Amino acid sequence: MKNILISGGSGLIGQKITQLLELKGYAVAWLSRSKQEQKSFLWDVEDQTIDPEAVEWADAIIHLAGAGVADQRWTEERKKVILDSRVDSTRLLYTAVENATDRPNTFISASAVGYYGFDTGTSLMEESHVPGSDFLAQVVVAWENEAKKMEDLHLRTVMLRIGIVLDAEGGALGEMMKPPVAAPLGKGDQWMSWIVIEDLARMFVFALEKTTLQGVFNAVGPNPATNQQLTQAAAKAKGKPYLGIGVPGFALKLFLGEMAAIVLGGNRVSSQKIQKAGFEFDCPELNGALKEIYKHYGVSGSN
């Protein structure tokens, strides 16, 4: 297995996975709507078209594509885009694999801890728990149902339910540290199941290389934190002022609308299944992870 095809490869997570794979000697290509500096094959999810050579070339597919959940306010139109971008892209890949003469043997798909629902309180969520009933949970259910169909084509299929990804270059941590003063959101007691982006990239490669791995796994670190704990620790690691008074929930709802549920709710999610499978975290502790993030990017002590 040497040729790895990635959808969503130009995103933060996709770039990290690409770097790691290439360091290990894999050949990596992206699926893209336009030619990239990275080796790429053309596809168009809306038109349901894909270069048939893409899956013929690939030994394995890593599927990350999907519209950003928090990029825009949730109008009905935007919610449709969030759902369709995941379901339709997975369906397009299924059709391409089904029609391929030389099929890949492995399909690894991103998923999300949103599967469990906006707010699951203090309960520890494991992969066997039933899904939530809210919008994002139903998106993830539909997404995973499409991915599972790859098993019908005899591809080893792994789905990684990703939590809050910590990276200084973007994502949730970048947004949390944008204001001049860091403060928790709402009451701050909502759980955030986090993972550093390097560990997440390593987990995708682990899923690729451990050929006995199959099914659904939570892609979160072993030590979830509350929103207040994470915000305070991140502010300290970056040298940013911290205010213990939370941003009022009503203000967030006014500004974000329905999407406020993402930040006012939370999940405490277990990583035991992936650890029992043999995965080891490089950054299992929050304070150490944050110090490493800001040390690596040379911003410690700055605002």
Buried (B, 14 or more C-beta within 10 A) or exposed (E): EEBBBBBBBBBBBBBBBBEBBEEEEBBBBBBBEEEBEBBBBBBEBEEEEBBEEBBBBBBBBBBBBBBEBBEEEBEEEBBEBBBBBBBBBBBBBBEBBEEBEEBBEBBBBBBBBBBBBBBBEEEBBEBEBEBBEBBBBBBBBBBBEBBBBBEEBEBBBBBBBBBBBBBBEEBBBEEBBEEEEBBBBBEBBBBBBBBBBBBBBBBBBBBBEBEEBBEBBBBBBBBBBBBBBBBBBBBBBBEBEBBEEBBEBEEBBEEBEBBBBBBBBBBBBBBEBBBEBEBEBEBBEBBEBBBBBBEEEEBBEEE
